[in-house]
Amino acid sequence: MDVPLWAWAAFAAFVTAALLFDLFKHRNAHVIEFREALRWSAFWLTLGFGLAGLIFLTYGGQAGAEFTSAYLLEKSLAVDNLFVFALIFAYFKVPAAYQHRVLFFGVIGALVARAIFLAAGVAVVSTFKFVLFVFGAFLLYTAIKMWRDDGQPDVDPGKSLPVRMLRKVLPVSTEYDGQKLLTRRNGVLMATPLLAVLVSIETADIVFAVDSVPAVLAVSDDLFIVYTSNAMAILGLRALYFCLSGLLSRFHYLGSGLALLLGFIGVKMLMQGAHAYIDGFPTIPTPASLAVIVLVLGGAVLASLKWPQAESELDESELSEPAESGQSERAETESPVSASP
């Protein structure tokens, strides 16, 4: 797809304006309630599907379908990120009023990282077609592992290498200092627990990019489509988290649904690799991919609602819910981040 330079500049200006608007609206720390999160989710979804419509009108149905498929796929895979975000916030006992700010900075890092990974991925796939087989096999491996683990994240935020390195570079205070990432105690510059949380969030996104980048490249190899769809999905990630926080464990079939999606995308990529070397080898068309993504994701959500877990299982698996004001105050003096590595 031949996209002029001004289109890239316009999208960059749009993302910058959206981030600044979001930052202005949330300049004061406060707990994001469900209704506010729902309004922001609707706002970001409207922008995402609005861009899909604009691409459809400008570049045709194929480009529009590819963008929509990539956007929905990234939204689906982002559910794994939400589970990890909840785990990180629970581990570090992050006051609910500070969670939006750390996710805001996490989004900025994710946008930069995805730009690098996707540009490299498109260049590699365009030059070396055999990489499609490598990516496809990796996605199948990831799908099988996710299916066996029931989609549950295997993460220990306090023992991650980046957090251990942070502790070696800077002393970490035991208390939060508002929304600050750095503070001074007795004249000594220290990292606040919020900086350790941000490091964990950024690390988690890089890890998930290893899965999502190959997956989205199976949908399209056009850099403009794959990056803009990823960026729009990432921009709405914070609002989606606050909408689902405390309810994530109730959608217990989502992990299995995501495993099926990754497996399907892996097969699709393997077929694309075979098509590159064998004339006439069939591939899965984009509209069919879009239909599978919608059906699998919707089916997993409906199955979770129709066959809920027993209350005892929910109690054991429930992830962190937004803290009340009293809980937030207690959390400020109970962060485990300064523990020895």
N, C-alpha and C positions, 0 to 999 in steps of 0.2 A: 504494500500500500504506500503510495507516494504522498507523504505528509510534509507540507512545507515547514520551514523553520519557524514561521510565525505561529503555527499551531502549537508547537512545543512551547514557545514563549508564552502563548496565551494560557496553556494549561499550567505552566509553572506559576504564572501570575495568579491564576485562579486558586491553586493550592495554597500559595502564600497568603492570599486574602482570606481564604477559609480558615487557615490556622490562626491568623491574627484576630479574626472575628471570634473564633472559639476561645482564644486566650483572653480576650477582652471580656467576654460574657462570663468567664469563670476566673476572673482576676482575684476574687476573694475566695479563700478556702471555705468550702461548705460540703456537707454530705449531699451527694447526688441522689435524689429521691427517684422512685420508679417513674412517676409521671414526667418529670423533667428528662430522664433518660429516654423515655419513649418518644417524646417530642423530638429530641435530637436524633434518634434513630430514624424516625420518619423523614427528618430533614436530609440526612446523609443518603438514605435510600432514594429519595426523590432526586437528589443531585446525581447519584450513580445511574439510575435508569434514565434520567434526562440526558446524560452524556451518551448513553447507549442509543437513545433515539436520535441524537444529533449525528452520531457516527453512521447510523442507519440511513439517514436522509442524505448525508454528504458522500458516503463511500459505498452504499448499497447494503443489501440484506446479508451477504456473507460476512462482511466486516462487522455489522451490527450483531449478528448471531455469535461471532467469535468473541466480541467484547462481552456480551451478556453471559456467555458460557464461562469465560475466564473470571468475570466478576463474581458470579454465583459460586464457582469452584473455590475461589479464594475466600469468600465469605464462609463457605462450608468448612474449609480447612482451618479457618480462624477459630473455630470452636475449640480446637485443641489448645490454641494460645490462651483462650479464656480460662480453661481449666488450670493451666500453669500460672496465669496471673493470680487466680484465686489462691492457689497454693503458696505462691510467693508472698502475697499480702498477709496470709494467715501466719506464715512462718515468722515474718518480721513484725507482726502485729502492727501493721500500718494503720493509723487512724483513718477512718473513712473519709474525713474531710480533705486528706492529702492525696488520696488515690488518683484523682483526676489529674493533678499536676504531674505526677510521675509518669502516668500513661501518656500525657501530652508530649513530654520530652521523649518518651519511648517511641511515639509515632514519628517524630522527626528523624530519629536514628533509623527507624525501619524504612522510611521513604528513601533515605540515602543508600542504605545497604541494598535494598531491592533494586535500585537503579543500577548499582554496580553489578550485582549478581545477574540480573536479567540481560543487561547489555553484553556481559561476558557469555551468558548462556546462548543468546541468539547468535552471536558471532561464532561460537564453537559449533552449534548445530548446523549453521549455514555452510560452514567449511568442512566439517567432518561428520558425514551422515551416520557413520557407524556409532556415534555417540548416542543416537536414538536408542540403540539396543542396550547400552549401558544404563541410560536413564530409565528405560522401561523395566529392566530387570531390577533396578534399585527400588522403583516404586512398588513392584510386586513383592519384593522382600519386606518393604516397610508396611505394606498392606497386611501381609501374613503376620508380622510381629504385632501390629496394632490389633488385629483380630484376636490373637492369642492373649493379649493384655487387656482385652475388653475396652480398648481405647483409653485406658487410664495412664496418665503421665508418670514416668519414672524419674522424678526430679528431687534432688536434695539441695535447695537453694544455698544453705549455709556452707556446704562443702564444695560448691562449684569453684573451678580454678579462678575465674575472674574476681570473685568475692575474696578468695584467699589472697590474691595478688593485691587487691585494694587494701586489705589489712596490713600488708607489708609496706605499701607505699605511704599510707596515711594512717594515723591513729583514728579509730572510729569511736565516736561518742556513744554513750549508752542511751541518750535521750534525743528525741526529735526536737528540732528548733524551728517550729512552724513548717513552712514549705521550703526551707533552705536546704541546699545540698552540702554546703560547707559552713562551718561555724568556727568561732574561736572560744576556747576555754582556757582561762588563765594565760592569755596571750599566745596560745598554741593553736595553729590552724589544724582543724580536724574535719573529717568527713562525718556527716550525719548519717543515721541509719537509712535515710531516704536516698542517699547516693548509692548505698549498697543495693537497695531495692531497684534503683534505675539500672545499675550494672546487671543485675539478675534478669530484669525485663529485656534489656537489649541482647543479652546472651541467648535467652530463650527464643527471641525472634530470629536470630541468626541460625539457630539450630532448626527452627521450623522452616526457614527459607530453603534449607537443603531439600525438603520434601516439596514445598509449594512451587519453587521455581521450575523444576523438571515437569511438574504436573501441568502448570499453565503453559509451558512450551509445547505440550502435547496438543493443546487447544489451538494455539496460533504461534507462528514464528515472526510475527510482525512486532517490532519493538514498541511502537506507539500503542498498539492494542494491549499488549501484555503489561506494559508499565502503567498506563492510565487505569486499566481495570484493577491492577494490584493496589495502586495508590488510592483509588476511590474506596476499595474494600478496607484498606488500612485506616483511612480517615474516619470511617464509621465504627471502628473496632471498640473505641472507648465507650461510646454510647451503648453498643451492644452488650458490653461487659456489665454495665450498670443496670441494664434491663434484665439480664439473666443471672446476676450475682445472687447466690443463695438458692437458685433454682437449677443450676447446671447439673447437679447430681440426679435430678428427677428425670432428665432426658437421657436415661441410661442406655438407650439403643443408638444414640448418636455416634458413639465410638465405633460400633459395628458398622453403622452406615458409612462413616468416613473411611473405614477399612475397605468396604466394598467399592467406594468411589475411587480410592487410590488404586485398587486392583484393576478396575475398569480403565482408568487413565493409563496405567502401565501397559495393559494389553493394547490400547489404542496407539501408544507410542511404539511398541514393538511392531505393530502392523504398518505404521508409517515408515519405520526403518526398513522393513521388508519391501515396501512399495518403492523406496528409493533405489533398490537394487534389482527388483524383479518387476518387469513391465506387466501391468494389469493386476498386480496383487491388490486385493480389496483394502480399503480403509474405511474408518467409521466417519460418516459425514458430521459436520458441526451441528446441524439441527438434532440429530440423534443423540449426540453427546449432551446437548442442552437438556433434552428430554430426560435422559438418564440421571443427570445431576439433580433436576427438580424432583423426579419421582423418588430417588433414593433418599434425598435429604428430607422431603416431605413425609415419606413413608416411615423413616426413623423417628421423626417427631410424633407422628400420629400413633405409632406403635408404643412409644414411651408413655403417651397419655392414656391409651386404651388398656395397656397392661403395666400399671405402675409397680414400682418396687414395694415390698413390705416396709412398714414404718421402721422396723428394727434395722433393716438394711440401709434405709435413708439416714438414720441417726449415725450409723458407722461411717458412711461415705460422704456425708454432707460437707461441702466446702464452705469457706468463710462467707458470711453475709455482711452487708454494710453495718459497721458498728454504730451503736447509739452514742450520743455525746458522752455519756459517762464511761463507756467502754473506750472511747477515743482518748479520754484523759488518762485512764489507767495505762493504755498502751504506750503512752509517751515515755513511761519510766520502766517498761518491761521488755524492750526490744532485745532479742538475743544476738544481734548482729556483731557485737563486740567480743563475742566468745573467741577463744583462741582457735586458730586454724588447725 
